[in-house]
Amino acid sequence: MTGSAQGYLTLLDDERVEFPSTTLALDDPNGLLAIGGDLTPERLLAAYRRGIFPWFSGDQPILWWSPSPRCVVFPDQFQIRRSLRKTLRRGDFRVTFDRAFADVIDACQAPRAYAEDTWITAEMRDAYIGMHQLGYAHSVEVWLGERLVGGLYGMALGRVFFGESMFHCVTDASKVAFVHLVRQLELWGCPLIDCQVENPHLTSLGAVEVPREDFERLLHSGIAMPDFPRPWNLTWTYD
């Protein structure tokens, strides 16, 4: 355990799947809690149940985070922006769930114009494909004809969804994916969508920030609820 101002960075034990208290997370960088371990299903599930997630680049060891404030979406408070309503009304896109998980994560993994590398390493890709095969990770796909043009993926525990990444190669495609996800999760009684760390794109979609304590309280309540229905089938449509 390495001491620092306002927190400690914990080296994880490879033999024990457990995490330190999130109150020990560093203030700078915000939320860095632990280093090391692995991306086995057991460790990933233990992490997400505590609101902890892995985020690291290819030249780094595995880093585990619990930032405060936390970026979230409350489905029952979500509003669709007017400009996006026009896109939905046109009906150009077709949306599916869990039809092309590997393709979605591969598209999210592709380099972006604003970055030379990606945090979705080959190790991360394989881990989340494994979680999808176990029924914990899910994808939303947006199609234009037969072409995959947008989507997102994340984890689900209880009635909480943890968003990981999204992509688009056609304007508004990722937003269309997000709207369908939020509205379907609302129909299923989801109280909370975790978006991890705030950015302008998430803010434009209605995400807000809450203190870590509030997030964890809502998280613990949400993951104690019955799991989302399986398989994931999209029933929400825009009227």
C-alpha positions, 0 to 999 in steps of 0.5 A, spaced: 500 500 500 503 506 497 501 512 501 499 519 498 495 525 499 488 524 501 488 516 499 492 510 498 494 506 492 493 499 494 497 493 490 492 487 489 493 480 491 493 476 485 491 470 490 485 474 493 479 477 489 478 483 494 478 490 494 480 496 499 475 501 501 473 506 496 474 511 501 482 510 500 481 512 493 486 518 491 484 525 490 489 526 484 488 522 479 481 522 482 479 515 484 485 511 483 484 506 488 488 499 486 493 496 481 494 489 479 490 483 479 487 480 473 480 481 469 477 474 471 470 474 471 470 473 479 474 479 480 470 484 475 464 482 478 467 483 485 469 490 482 463 492 479 459 490 485 463 495 489 462 501 484 470 500 482 472 499 474 478 497 470 481 503 466 488 503 463 492 503 457 496 498 454 503 500 457 500 500 464 498 495 469 491 494 471 488 500 474 482 500 478 478 506 479 472 509 484 472 517 482 468 522 486 464 525 483 461 519 479 457 521 472 450 517 472 444 517 468 437 516 472 432 513 467 426 516 470 429 523 469 432 522 462 429 527 457 430 526 449 433 532 446 428 536 441 434 535 435 434 527 437 427 526 437 427 528 429 432 523 428 428 518 431 422 520 428 425 519 421 426 512 423 433 511 419 436 507 424 434 499 426 436 498 433 438 491 436 441 488 443 446 483 444 446 481 436 454 483 435 457 484 441 464 483 439 463 487 433 461 493 438 467 492 442 472 492 436 469 498 434 469 502 440 477 499 441 478 503 434 483 509 435 479 515 435 481 522 431 483 525 438 487 519 441 493 515 438 491 509 442 485 506 446 484 504 453 480 497 450 486 493 450 486 486 447 486 483 455 480 488 456 476 486 450 477 478 451 475 479 458 468 483 456 467 478 451 467 473 456 463 477 461 458 477 455 458 470 454 456 469 461 450 474 461 453 480 464 456 484 459 451 487 453 451 491 447 446 495 443 447 496 436 445 501 431 444 499 424 443 503 417 441 498 413 446 492 414 451 496 416 453 497 424 454 504 424 453 505 432 453 502 439 455 501 446 456 496 451 457 495 458 455 491 464 449 489 468 448 487 475 441 487 478 438 492 475 444 497 474 447 498 468 455 500 468 456 503 461 463 502 458 464 505 451 460 507 445 462 509 438 459 512 432 461 512 424 454 516 422 452 522 426 447 521 432 448 513 431 451 513 438 445 517 441 440 513 438 443 507 441 443 510 448 436 513 448 434 506 446 438 503 452 435 508 457 428 507 455 428 500 455 432 500 462 427 504 465 421 499 462 425 494 466 425 498 473 433 500 472 434 506 477 441 507 475 446 507 469 453 508 471 457 513 466 463 513 470 467 519 468 463 526 466 465 528 459 461 533 454 458 528 450 455 524 456 453 531 459 449 532 452 445 526 453 443 528 460 448 525 465 449 528 471 455 528 477 453 525 484 458 524 490 461 517 491 457 516 497 450 517 494 452 513 488 454 507 492 448 508 496 444 507 490 448 502 487 447 497 493 440 498 492 440 497 485 444 491 485 440 487 490 434 488 485 432 482 481 437 481 475 434 484 468 430 479 464 435 475 459 435 474 454 435 482 452 430 484 447 428 491 445 421 492 446 421 500 447 419 504 440 419 511 439 412 514 438 
